[in-house]
Amino acid sequence: SEAVTSAGADVVVDRTTTDVTAAVTEPVDLALNLAPVDPAELAALVTLVRPGGVVVNTTVWMPAPGDEERDVRGIDLYVRSDADQLAELVAMIDRGELRVAVAERVPLAELPALHARAAEGAVHGKVVVVPPAA
């Protein structure tokens, strides 16, 4: 939670120990889901969003839920390869305008183990996968 608050969050709710729907006590404009969660947990996010708000989901195997009656939109967000955009992000990092916290570096040979740890929810932060030396 320290990493999240240092990035600017006012309140942090750890969904592994606290029910998000119980912790959020007033309607929010936006619910952003970045992690693989149970489909029921994802669907419950809609109830936290005010009418006219949005649920954004980045997990590709579950569509973002919405509620047409309350005008709550569900948006699915996917990564798209864009070399020009990537180059601009690199330039922003070089200029110090964008900070990426790298939690660990993993050799390419350990990629299967990294995926297994990620599936268990044991990977926190950004991981750089390092190819073998040429």
N, CA, C and O atoms as a GROMACS GRO file, in nm:
protein
  536
    1SER      N    1   0.081  -0.120   0.000
    1SER     CA    2   0.000   0.000   0.000
    1SER      C    3   0.086   0.127   0.000
    1SER      O    4   0.041   0.231  -0.046
    2GLU      N    5   0.209   0.118   0.052
    2GLU     CA    6   0.298   0.234   0.051
    2GLU      C    7   0.329   0.280  -0.090
    2GLU      O    8   0.334   0.400  -0.117
    3ALA      N    9   0.348   0.184  -0.182
    3ALA     CA   10   0.376   0.220  -0.321
    3ALA      C   11   0.258   0.291  -0.384
    3ALA      O   12   0.276   0.383  -0.463
    4VAL      N   13   0.137   0.249  -0.348
    4VAL     CA   14   0.017   0.310  -0.406
    4VAL      C   15  -0.005   0.451  -0.352
    4VAL      O   16  -0.037   0.542  -0.427
    5THR      N   17   0.013   0.468  -0.222
    5THR     CA   18  -0.005   0.602  -0.165
    5THR      C   19   0.104   0.698  -0.213
    5THR      O   20   0.078   0.817  -0.232
    6SER      N   21   0.225   0.647  -0.234
    6SER     CA   22   0.331   0.735  -0.285
    6SER      C   23   0.304   0.776  -0.428
    6SER      O   24   0.357   0.877  -0.476
    7ALA      N   25   0.222   0.698  -0.498
    7ALA     CA   26   0.184   0.733  -0.636
    7ALA      C   27   0.066   0.829  -0.640
    7ALA      O   28   0.027   0.875  -0.747
    8GLY      N   29   0.008   0.861  -0.521
    8GLY     CA   30  -0.096   0.962  -0.518
    8GLY      C   31  -0.233   0.918  -0.469
    8GLY      O   32  -0.325   0.999  -0.464
    9ALA      N   33  -0.248   0.791  -0.432
    9ALA     CA   34  -0.379   0.745  -0.384
    9ALA      C   35  -0.409   0.804  -0.247
    9ALA      O   36  -0.320   0.813  -0.162
   10ASP      N   37  -0.535   0.844  -0.226
   10ASP     CA   38  -0.578   0.897  -0.096
   10ASP      C   39  -0.613   0.784   0.000
   10ASP      O   40  -0.582   0.790   0.119
   11VAL      N   41  -0.679   0.680  -0.053
   11VAL     CA   42  -0.722   0.567   0.029
   11VAL      C   43  -0.688   0.439  -0.046
   11VAL      O   44  -0.706   0.431  -0.168
   12VAL      N   45  -0.639   0.341   0.026
   12VAL     CA   46  -0.605   0.212  -0.035
   12VAL      C   47  -0.691   0.104   0.030
   12VAL      O   48  -0.699   0.095   0.153
   13VAL      N   49  -0.755   0.022  -0.053
   13VAL     CA   50  -0.834  -0.090  -0.005
   13VAL      C   51  -0.771  -0.216  -0.062
   13VAL      O   52  -0.766  -0.233  -0.184
   14ASP      N   53  -0.724  -0.304   0.024
   14ASP     CA   54  -0.665  -0.430  -0.017
   14ASP      C   55  -0.777  -0.531  -0.033
   14ASP      O   56  -0.831  -0.580   0.066
   15ARG      N   57  -0.814  -0.562  -0.157
   15ARG     CA   58  -0.928  -0.649  -0.181
   15ARG      C   59  -0.905  -0.791  -0.131
   15ARG      O   60  -1.001  -0.868  -0.118
   16THR      N   61  -0.779  -0.828  -0.101
   16THR     CA   62  -0.753  -0.962  -0.049
   16THR      C   63  -0.788  -0.974   0.098
   16THR      O   64  -0.804  -1.085   0.150
   17THR      N   65  -0.801  -0.860   0.166
   17THR     CA   66  -0.835  -0.864   0.309
   17THR      C   67  -0.965  -0.790   0.341
   17THR      O   68  -1.021  -0.806   0.449
   18THR      N   69  -1.013  -0.707   0.246
   18THR     CA   70  -1.130  -0.623   0.272
   18THR      C   71  -1.225  -0.629   0.152
   18THR      O   72  -1.181  -0.623   0.037
   19ASP      N   73  -1.354  -0.640   0.179
   19ASP     CA   74  -1.454  -0.638   0.074
   19ASP      C   75  -1.464  -0.495   0.020
   19ASP      O   76  -1.499  -0.402   0.093
   20VAL      N   77  -1.432  -0.478  -0.107
   20VAL     CA   78  -1.429  -0.344  -0.167
   20VAL      C   79  -1.565  -0.277  -0.158
   20VAL      O   80  -1.574  -0.158  -0.131
   21THR      N   81  -1.671  -0.353  -0.182
   21THR     CA   82  -1.805  -0.292  -0.179
   21THR      C   83  -1.842  -0.243  -0.039
   21THR      O   84  -1.922  -0.151  -0.026
   22ALA      N   85  -1.785  -0.303   0.064
   22ALA     CA   86  -1.811  -0.257   0.201
   22ALA      C   87  -1.722  -0.138   0.235
   22ALA      O   88  -1.762  -0.050   0.312
   23ALA      N   89  -1.601  -0.134   0.178
   23ALA     CA   90  -1.505  -0.028   0.212
   23ALA      C   91  -1.539   0.104   0.143
   23ALA      O   92  -1.510   0.211   0.198
   24VAL      N   93  -1.598   0.099   0.024
   24VAL     CA   94  -1.632   0.221  -0.049
   24VAL      C   95  -1.771   0.266  -0.003
   24VAL      O   96  -1.870   0.200  -0.033
   25THR      N   97  -1.777   0.375   0.070
   25THR     CA   98  -1.901   0.416   0.136
   25THR      C   99  -1.980   0.523   0.062
   25THR      O  100  -2.090   0.558   0.104
   26GLU      N  101  -1.924   0.578  -0.046
   26GLU     CA  102  -1.998   0.675  -0.126
   26GLU      C  103  -1.970   0.649  -0.272
   26GLU      O  104  -1.864   0.595  -0.306
   27PRO      N  105  -2.062   0.686  -0.361
   27PRO     CA  106  -2.044   0.658  -0.503
   27PRO      C  107  -1.916   0.723  -0.560
   27PRO      O  108  -1.877   0.833  -0.520
   28VAL      N  109  -1.853   0.651  -0.652
   28VAL     CA  110  -1.732   0.700  -0.717
   28VAL      C  111  -1.761   0.729  -0.863
   28VAL      O  112  -1.857   0.676  -0.919
   29ASP      N  113  -1.679   0.812  -0.926
   29ASP     CA  114  -1.695   0.844  -1.067
   29ASP      C  115  -1.643   0.731  -1.155
   29ASP      O  116  -1.695   0.706  -1.264
   30LEU      N  117  -1.539   0.663  -1.106
   30LEU     CA  118  -1.470   0.564  -1.188
   30LEU      C  119  -1.423   0.449  -1.101
   30LEU      O  120  -1.366   0.471  -0.994
   31ALA      N  121  -1.445   0.327  -1.148
   31ALA     CA  122  -1.386   0.209  -1.086
   31ALA      C  123  -1.291   0.150  -1.188
   31ALA      O  124  -1.332   0.120  -1.301
   32LEU      N  125  -1.166   0.133  -1.150
   32LEU     CA  126  -1.062   0.083  -1.240
   32LEU      C  127  -1.012  -0.050  -1.188
   32LEU      O  128  -0.955  -0.057  -1.080
   33ASN      N  129  -1.035  -0.157  -1.265
   33ASN     CA  130  -0.989  -0.290  -1.225
   33ASN      C  131  -0.868  -0.328  -1.308
   33ASN      O  132  -0.874  -0.336  -1.431
   34LEU      N  133  -0.756  -0.352  -1.238
   34LEU     CA  134  -0.630  -0.386  -1.305
   34LEU      C  135  -0.587  -0.530  -1.280
   34LEU      O  136  -0.484  -0.573  -1.330
   35ALA      N  137  -0.665  -0.604  -1.202
   35ALA     CA  138  -0.621  -0.738  -1.161
   35ALA      C  139  -0.725  -0.842  -1.196
   35ALA      O  140  -0.844  -0.813  -1.206
   36PRO      N  141  -0.678  -0.966  -1.215
   36PRO     CA  142  -0.776  -1.074  -1.235
   36PRO      C  143  -0.852  -1.098  -1.104
   36PRO      O  144  -0.792  -1.130  -1.001
   37VAL      N  145  -0.982  -1.083  -1.110
   37VAL     CA  146  -1.067  -1.102  -0.993
   37VAL      C  147  -1.180  -1.197  -1.029
   37VAL      O  148  -1.203  -1.227  -1.147
   38ASP      N  149  -1.249  -1.244  -0.929
   38ASP     CA  150  -1.366  -1.328  -0.951
   38ASP      C  151  -1.470  -1.246  -1.028
   38ASP      O  152  -1.487  -1.128  -1.000
   39PRO      N  153  -1.539  -1.306  -1.126
   39PRO     CA  154  -1.639  -1.230  -1.203
   39PRO      C  155  -1.743  -1.160  -1.115
   39PRO      O  156  -1.789  -1.051  -1.150
   40ALA      N  157  -1.779  -1.219  -1.002
   40ALA     CA  158  -1.876  -1.154  -0.913
   40ALA      C  159  -1.818  -1.027  -0.852
   40ALA      O  160  -1.889  -0.928  -0.834
   41GLU      N  161  -1.687  -1.029  -0.821
   41GLU     CA  162  -1.621  -0.909  -0.766
   41GLU      C  163  -1.620  -0.797  -0.871
   41GLU      O  164  -1.645  -0.681  -0.840
   42LEU      N  165  -1.592  -0.835  -0.996
   42LEU     CA  166  -1.590  -0.735  -1.103
   42LEU      C  167  -1.730  -0.677  -1.122
   42LEU      O  168  -1.744  -0.555  -1.135
   43ALA      N  169  -1.831  -0.761  -1.125
   43ALA     CA  170  -1.969  -0.715  -1.143
   43ALA      C  171  -2.011  -0.622  -1.029
   43ALA      O  172  -2.088  -0.529  -1.052
   44ALA      N  173  -1.964  -0.648  -0.908
   44ALA     CA  174  -2.001  -0.566  -0.792
   44ALA      C  175  -1.947  -0.424  -0.803
   44ALA      O  176  -2.002  -0.334  -0.740
   45LEU      N  177  -1.842  -0.403  -0.881
   45LEU     CA  178  -1.788  -0.267  -0.896
   45LEU      C  179  -1.890  -0.170  -0.954
   45LEU      O  180  -1.888  -0.051  -0.924
   46VAL      N  181  -1.979  -0.221  -1.037
   46VAL     CA  182  -2.082  -0.136  -1.098
   46VAL      C  183  -2.167  -0.068  -0.990
   46VAL      O  184  -2.208   0.046  -1.007
   47THR      N  185  -2.194  -0.139  -0.882
   47THR     CA  186  -2.280  -0.084  -0.776
   47THR      C  187  -2.214   0.032  -0.702
   47THR      O  188  -2.282   0.108  -0.634
   48LEU      N  189  -2.081   0.045  -0.715
   48LEU     CA  190  -2.008   0.152  -0.646
   48LEU      C  191  -2.002   0.281  -0.728
   48LEU      O  192  -1.967   0.386  -0.676
   49VAL      N  193  -2.035   0.272  -0.856
   49VAL     CA  194  -2.019   0.384  -0.949
   49VAL      C  195  -2.149   0.464  -0.957
   49VAL      O  196  -2.258   0.409  -0.970
   50ARG      N  197  -2.133   0.597  -0.950
   50ARG     CA  198  -2.249   0.686  -0.957
   50ARG      C  199  -2.311   0.680  -1.098
   50ARG      O  200  -2.244   0.642  -1.194
   51PRO      N  201  -2.437   0.717  -1.111
   51PRO     CA  202  -2.498   0.724  -1.244
   51PRO      C  203  -2.415   0.815  -1.335
   51PRO      O  204  -2.374   0.924  -1.296
   52GLY      N  205  -2.391   0.768  -1.457
   52GLY     CA  206  -2.310   0.843  -1.552
   52GLY      C  207  -2.162   0.812  -1.542
   52GLY      O  208  -2.083   0.866  -1.620
   53GLY      N  209  -2.122   0.727  -1.447
   53GLY     CA  210  -1.982   0.693  -1.428
   53GLY      C  211  -1.936   0.579  -1.516
   53GLY      O  212  -2.006   0.538  -1.609
   54VAL      N  213  -1.817   0.528  -1.486
   54VAL     CA  214  -1.754   0.430  -1.573
   54VAL      C  215  -1.684   0.321  -1.491
   54VAL      O  216  -1.626   0.348  -1.385
   55VAL      N  217  -1.690   0.199  -1.541
   55VAL     CA  218  -1.609   0.088  -1.491
   55VAL      C  219  -1.511   0.054  -1.603
   55VAL      O  220  -1.552   0.021  -1.714
   56VAL      N  221  -1.381   0.062  -1.572
   56VAL     CA  222  -1.277   0.028  -1.670
   56VAL      C  223  -1.212  -0.101  -1.624
   56VAL      O  224  -1.174  -0.116  -1.508
   57ASN      N  225  -1.198  -0.195  -1.717
   57ASN     CA  226  -1.142  -0.326  -1.685
   57ASN      C  227  -1.027  -0.357  -1.780
   57ASN      O  228  -1.039  -0.336  -1.901
   58THR      N  229  -0.916  -0.407  -1.725
   58THR     CA  230  -0.800  -0.440  -1.809
   58THR      C  231  -0.777  -0.590  -1.820
   58THR      O  232  -0.680  -0.632  -1.882
   59THR      N  233  -0.865  -0.671  -1.761
   59THR     CA  234  -0.847  -0.816  -1.771
   59THR      C  235  -0.921  -0.864  -1.895
   59THR      O  236  -1.043  -0.852  -1.905
   60VAL      N  237  -0.846  -0.919  -1.988
   60VAL     CA  238  -0.901  -0.946  -2.121
   60VAL      C  239  -1.003  -1.059  -2.124
   60VAL      O  240  -1.082  -1.067  -2.219
   61TRP      N  241  -1.005  -1.146  -2.025
   61TRP     CA  242  -1.096  -1.260  -2.031
   61TRP      C  243  -1.233  -1.231  -1.972
   61TRP      O  244  -1.322  -1.316  -1.978
   62MET      N  245  -1.253  -1.112  -1.914
   62MET     CA  246  -1.383  -1.074  -1.860
   62MET      C  247  -1.421  -0.936  -1.911
   62MET      O  248  -1.346  -0.841  -1.890
   63PRO      N  249  -1.535  -0.922  -1.978
   63PRO     CA  250  -1.575  -0.789  -2.024
   63PRO      C  251  -1.613  -0.699  -1.906
   63PRO      O  252  -1.662  -0.746  -1.803
   64ALA      N  253  -1.589  -0.570  -1.924
   64ALA     CA  254  -1.624  -0.472  -1.820
   64ALA      C  255  -1.775  -0.466  -1.806
   64ALA      O  256  -1.846  -0.452  -1.906
   65PRO      N  257  -1.825  -0.475  -1.684
   65PRO     CA  258  -1.969  -0.467  -1.664
   65PRO      C  259  -2.017  -0.322  -1.670
   65PRO      O  260  -1.941  -0.229  -1.645
   66GLY      N  261  -2.142  -0.306  -1.703
   66GLY     CA  262  -2.205  -0.174  -1.704
   66GLY      C  263  -2.347  -0.186  -1.654
   66GLY      O  264  -2.394  -0.295  -1.621
   67ASP      N  265  -2.417  -0.073  -1.649
   67ASP     CA  266  -2.556  -0.070  -1.606
   67ASP      C  267  -2.626   0.037  -1.688
   67ASP      O  268  -2.621   0.156  -1.657
   68GLU      N  269  -2.694  -0.007  -1.796
   68GLU     CA  270  -2.758   0.088  -1.888
   68GLU      C  271  -2.863   0.173  -1.818
   68GLU      O  272  -2.877   0.291  -1.850
   69GLU      N  273  -2.937   0.116  -1.724
   69GLU     CA  274  -3.043   0.190  -1.656
   69GLU      C  275  -2.989   0.310  -1.579
   69GLU      O  276  -3.056   0.412  -1.567
   70ARG      N  277  -2.866   0.296  -1.526
   70ARG     CA  278  -2.805   0.406  -1.450
   70ARG      C  279  -2.698   0.479  -1.532
   70ARG      O  280  -2.626   0.564  -1.478
   71ASP      N  281  -2.687   0.447  -1.660
   71ASP     CA  282  -2.590   0.510  -1.749
   71ASP      C  283  -2.446   0.491  -1.698
   71ASP      O  284  -2.364   0.583  -1.706
   72VAL      N  285  -2.417   0.372  -1.646
   72VAL     CA  286  -2.280   0.338  -1.606
   72VAL      C  287  -2.221   0.256  -1.719
   72VAL      O  288  -2.268   0.147  -1.751
   73ARG      N  289  -2.116   0.312  -1.780
   73ARG     CA  290  -2.053   0.246  -1.894
   73ARG      C  291  -1.944   0.150  -1.848
   73ARG      O  292  -1.873   0.176  -1.750
   74GLY      N  293  -1.932   0.038  -1.918
   74GLY     CA  294  -1.823  -0.056  -1.897
   74GLY      C  295  -1.726  -0.042  -2.014
   74GLY      O  296  -1.767  -0.054  -2.129
   75ILE      N  297  -1.600  -0.018  -1.985
   75ILE     CA  298  -1.498  -0.001  -2.089
   75ILE      C  299  -1.389  -0.105  -2.070
   75ILE      O  300  -1.334  -0.119  -1.961
   76ASP      N  301  -1.357  -0.177  -2.177
   76ASP     CA  302  -1.246  -0.272  -2.176
   76ASP      C  303  -1.124  -0.203  -2.232
   76ASP      O  304  -1.130  -0.143  -2.340
   77LEU      N  305  -1.014  -0.211  -2.161
   77LEU     CA  306  -0.890  -0.144  -2.200
   77LEU      C  307  -0.784  -0.249  -2.230
   77LEU      O  308  -0.753  -0.333  -2.145
   78TYR      N  309  -0.730  -0.245  -2.350
   78TYR     CA  310  -0.630  -0.342  -2.391
   78TYR      C  311  -0.503  -0.271  -2.432
   78TYR      O  312  -0.506  -0.156  -2.476
   79VAL      N  313  -0.391  -0.340  -2.417
   79VAL     CA  314  -0.262  -0.286  -2.461
   79VAL      C  315  -0.256  -0.300  -2.613
   79VAL      O  316  -0.289  -0.404  -2.669
   80ARG      N  317  -0.212  -0.193  -2.679
   80ARG     CA  318  -0.196  -0.193  -2.823
   80ARG      C  319  -0.052  -0.157  -2.855
   80ARG      O  320   0.002  -0.060  -2.802
   81SER      N  321   0.012  -0.235  -2.941
   81SER     CA  322   0.150  -0.206  -2.980
   81SER      C  323   0.154  -0.077  -3.061
   81SER      O  324   0.083  -0.064  -3.161
   82ASP      N  325   0.238   0.016  -3.019
   82ASP     CA  326   0.250   0.144  -3.088
   82ASP      C  327   0.393   0.194  -3.066
   82ASP      O  328   0.424   0.250  -2.960
   83ALA      N  329   0.479   0.173  -3.164
   83ALA     CA  330   0.621   0.206  -3.150
   83ALA      C  331   0.643   0.355  -3.122
   83ALA      O  332   0.728   0.390  -3.040
   84ASP      N  333   0.568   0.443  -3.189
   84ASP     CA  334   0.585   0.587  -3.167
   84ASP      C  335   0.548   0.625  -3.024
   84ASP      O  336   0.617   0.704  -2.960
   85GLN      N  337   0.438   0.569  -2.975
   85GLN     CA  338   0.395   0.598  -2.839
   85GLN      C  339   0.497   0.544  -2.739
   85GLN      O  340   0.527   0.610  -2.639
   86LEU      N  341   0.549   0.426  -2.763
   86LEU     CA  342   0.650   0.368  -2.676
   86LEU      C  343   0.776   0.456  -2.673
   86LEU      O  344   0.834   0.477  -2.567
   87ALA      N  345   0.816   0.506  -2.789
   87ALA     CA  346   0.934   0.594  -2.796
   87ALA      C  347   0.911   0.722  -2.715
   87ALA      O  348   1.003   0.772  -2.650
   88GLU      N  349   0.790   0.775  -2.718
   88GLU     CA  350   0.760   0.896  -2.641
   88GLU      C  351   0.764   0.865  -2.491
   88GLU      O  352   0.811   0.948  -2.412
   89LEU      N  353   0.715   0.749  -2.452
   89LEU     CA  354   0.722   0.711  -2.311
   89LEU      C  355   0.867   0.698  -2.265
   89LEU      O  356   0.901   0.740  -2.154
   90VAL      N  357   0.952   0.639  -2.348
   90VAL     CA  358   1.094   0.628  -2.316
   90VAL      C  359   1.155   0.766  -2.300
   90VAL      O  360   1.233   0.790  -2.208
   91ALA      N  361   1.120   0.858  -2.390
   91ALA     CA  362   1.171   0.995  -2.382
   91ALA      C  363   1.125   1.062  -2.253
   91ALA      O  364   1.201   1.136  -2.190
   92MET      N  365   1.000   1.038  -2.212
   92MET     CA  366   0.949   1.096  -2.087
   92MET      C  367   1.026   1.042  -1.967
   92MET      O  368   1.054   1.116  -1.872
   93ILE      N  369   1.060   0.914  -1.970
   93ILE     CA  370   1.139   0.855  -1.862
   93ILE      C  371   1.277   0.918  -1.860
   93ILE      O  372   1.328   0.953  -1.754
   94ASP      N  373   1.338   0.932  -1.978
   94ASP     CA  374   1.472   0.992  -1.987
   94ASP      C  375   1.473   1.135  -1.936
   94ASP      O  376   1.572   1.179  -1.877
   95ARG      N  377   1.363   1.208  -1.957
   95ARG     CA  378   1.354   1.348  -1.911
   95ARG      C  379   1.314   1.357  -1.763
   95ARG      O  380   1.313   1.466  -1.706
   96GLY      N  381   1.282   1.244  -1.702
   96GLY     CA  382   1.242   1.244  -1.561
   96GLY      C  383   1.097   1.282  -1.540
   96GLY      O  384   1.056   1.309  -1.426
   97GLU      N  385   1.017   1.286  -1.646
   97GLU     CA  386   0.876   1.324  -1.636
   97GLU      C  387   0.787   1.205  -1.600
   97GLU      O  388   0.675   1.224  -1.553
   98LEU      N  389   0.836   1.086  -1.622
   98LEU     CA  390   0.761   0.964  -1.594
   98LEU      C  391   0.851   0.870  -1.517
   98LEU      O  392   0.966   0.845  -1.555
   99ARG      N  393   0.798   0.818  -1.407
   99ARG     CA  394   0.877   0.728  -1.324
   99ARG      C  395   0.813   0.590  -1.326
   99ARG      O  396   0.692   0.577  -1.305
  100VAL      N  397   0.892   0.489  -1.352
  100VAL     CA  398   0.845   0.352  -1.351
  100VAL      C  399   0.920   0.279  -1.241
  100VAL      O  400   1.043   0.269  -1.244
  101ALA      N  401   0.847   0.228  -1.145
  101ALA     CA  402   0.909   0.156  -1.035
  101ALA      C  403   0.925   0.009  -1.075
  101ALA      O  404   0.827  -0.064  -1.086
  102VAL      N  405   1.049  -0.032  -1.098
  102VAL     CA  406   1.078  -0.170  -1.135
  102VAL      C  407   1.102  -0.249  -1.006
  102VAL      O  408   1.196  -0.221  -0.931
  103ALA      N  409   1.017  -0.347  -0.982
  103ALA     CA  410   1.026  -0.426  -0.860
  103ALA      C  411   1.133  -0.533  -0.869
  103ALA      O  412   1.201  -0.564  -0.771
  104GLU      N  413   1.148  -0.590  -0.987
  104GLU     CA  414   1.247  -0.697  -1.004
  104GLU      C  415   1.282  -0.716  -1.150
  104GLU      O  416   1.208  -0.676  -1.240
  105ARG      N  417   1.398  -0.780  -1.173
  105ARG     CA  418   1.443  -0.818  -1.306
  105ARG      C  419   1.455  -0.970  -1.308
  105ARG      O  420   1.513  -1.029  -1.217
  106VAL      N  421   1.399  -1.032  -1.411
  106VAL     CA  422   1.393  -1.177  -1.418
  106VAL      C  423   1.453  -1.223  -1.551
  106VAL      O  424   1.418  -1.169  -1.656
  107PRO      N  425   1.544  -1.323  -1.548
  107PRO     CA  426   1.597  -1.377  -1.673
  107PRO      C  427   1.484  -1.439  -1.756
  107PRO      O  428   1.389  -1.495  -1.701
  108LEU      N  429   1.495  -1.430  -1.887
  108LEU     CA  430   1.394  -1.483  -1.978
  108LEU      C  431   1.364  -1.630  -1.949
  108LEU      O  432   1.250  -1.674  -1.961
  109ALA      N  433   1.466  -1.706  -1.911
  109ALA     CA  434   1.447  -1.849  -1.883
  109ALA      C  435   1.350  -1.872  -1.766
  109ALA      O  436   1.293  -1.980  -1.754
  110GLU      N  437   1.331  -1.771  -1.681
  110GLU     CA  438   1.241  -1.785  -1.566
  110GLU      C  439   1.100  -1.734  -1.594
  110GLU      O  440   1.019  -1.720  -1.502
  111LEU      N  441   1.070  -1.705  -1.721
  111LEU     CA  442   0.938  -1.651  -1.756
  111LEU      C  443   0.823  -1.742  -1.713
  111LEU      O  444   0.723  -1.692  -1.660
  112PRO      N  445   0.832  -1.875  -1.734
  112PRO     CA  446   0.720  -1.961  -1.688
  112PRO      C  447   0.695  -1.948  -1.538
  112PRO      O  448   0.580  -1.945  -1.494
  113ALA      N  449   0.801  -1.941  -1.458
  113ALA     CA  450   0.785  -1.927  -1.314
  113ALA      C  451   0.724  -1.791  -1.280
  113ALA      O  452   0.643  -1.780  -1.188
  114LEU      N  453   0.764  -1.686  -1.354
  114LEU     CA  454   0.707  -1.553  -1.333
  114LEU      C  455   0.557  -1.555  -1.359
  114LEU      O  456   0.480  -1.499  -1.281
  115HIS      N  457   0.515  -1.619  -1.469
  115HIS     CA  458   0.372  -1.629  -1.500
  115HIS      C  459   0.298  -1.703  -1.389
  115HIS      O  460   0.186  -1.665  -1.353
  116ALA      N  461   0.358  -1.808  -1.336
  116ALA     CA  462   0.294  -1.885  -1.229
  116ALA      C  463   0.278  -1.799  -1.105
  116ALA      O  464   0.174  -1.801  -1.040
  117ARG      N  465   0.382  -1.722  -1.070
  117ARG     CA  466   0.373  -1.634  -0.954
  117ARG      C  467   0.268  -1.526  -0.976
  117ARG      O  468   0.193  -1.492  -0.884
  118ALA      N  469   0.261  -1.472  -1.099
  118ALA     CA  470   0.162  -1.369  -1.129
  118ALA      C  471   0.020  -1.424  -1.115
  118ALA      O  472  -0.069  -1.356  -1.063
  119ALA      N  473  -0.002  -1.547  -1.161
  119ALA     CA  474  -0.134  -1.608  -1.150
  119ALA      C  475  -0.176  -1.627  -1.005
  119ALA      O  476  -0.295  -1.626  -0.974
  120GLU      N  477  -0.078  -1.644  -0.915
  120GLU     CA  478  -0.106  -1.659  -0.773
  120GLU      C  479  -0.120  -1.525  -0.702
  120GLU      O  480  -0.151  -1.520  -0.583
  121GLY      N  481  -0.098  -1.414  -0.776
  121GLY     CA  482  -0.106  -1.282  -0.716
  121GLY      C  483   0.018  -1.246  -0.637
  121GLY      O  484   0.014  -1.158  -0.552
  122ALA      N  485   0.130  -1.314  -0.666
  122ALA     CA  486   0.252  -1.293  -0.588
  122ALA      C  487   0.350  -1.198  -0.654
  122ALA      O  488   0.462  -1.181  -0.606
  123VAL      N  489   0.311  -1.134  -0.765
  123VAL     CA  490   0.399  -1.039  -0.833
  123VAL      C  491   0.346  -0.899  -0.806
  123VAL      O  492   0.232  -0.867  -0.838
  124HIS      N  493   0.432  -0.815  -0.747
  124HIS     CA  494   0.392  -0.680  -0.714
  124HIS      C  495   0.488  -0.583  -0.779
  124HIS      O  496   0.609  -0.591  -0.758
  125GLY      N  497   0.435  -0.492  -0.859
  125GLY     CA  498   0.519  -0.395  -0.928
  125GLY      C  499   0.557  -0.442  -1.067
  125GLY      O  500   0.517  -0.550  -1.111
  126LYS      N  501   0.633  -0.360  -1.134
  126LYS     CA  502   0.673  -0.390  -1.272
  126LYS      C  503   0.793  -0.485  -1.272
  126LYS      O  504   0.883  -0.474  -1.189
  127VAL      N  505   0.792  -0.578  -1.366
  127VAL     CA  506   0.900  -0.674  -1.380
  127VAL      C  507   0.962  -0.657  -1.518
  127VAL      O  508   0.892  -0.649  -1.618
  128VAL      N  509   1.094  -0.650  -1.520
  128VAL     CA  510   1.166  -0.644  -1.646
  128VAL      C  511   1.218  -0.785  -1.675
  128VAL      O  512   1.288  -0.844  -1.592
  129VAL      N  513   1.183  -0.838  -1.793
  129VAL     CA  514   1.232  -0.969  -1.834
  129VAL      C  515   1.356  -0.945  -1.919
  129VAL      O  516   1.350  -0.877  -2.021
  130VAL      N  517   1.468  -1.002  -1.875
  130VAL     CA  518   1.596  -0.976  -1.937
  130VAL      C  519   1.636  -1.093  -2.028
  130VAL      O  520   1.646  -1.207  -1.981
  131PRO      N  521   1.657  -1.065  -2.158
  131PRO     CA  522   1.698  -1.171  -2.250
  131PRO      C  523   1.843  -1.212  -2.221
  131PRO      O  524   1.919  -1.137  -2.161
  132PRO      N  525   1.880  -1.333  -2.265
  132PRO     CA  526   2.019  -1.374  -2.244
  132PRO      C  527   2.116  -1.287  -2.323
  132PRO      O  528   2.079  -1.233  -2.427
  133ALA      N  529   2.237  -1.273  -2.274
  133ALA     CA  530   2.338  -1.192  -2.343
  133ALA      C  531   2.368  -1.255  -2.478
  133ALA      O  532   2.376  -1.377  -2.492
  134ALA      N  533   2.384  -1.168  -2.577
  134ALA     CA  534   2.409  -1.218  -2.713
  134ALA      C  535   2.554  -1.258  -2.732
  134ALA      O  536   2.592  -1.302  -2.840
   0.00000   0.00000   0.00000
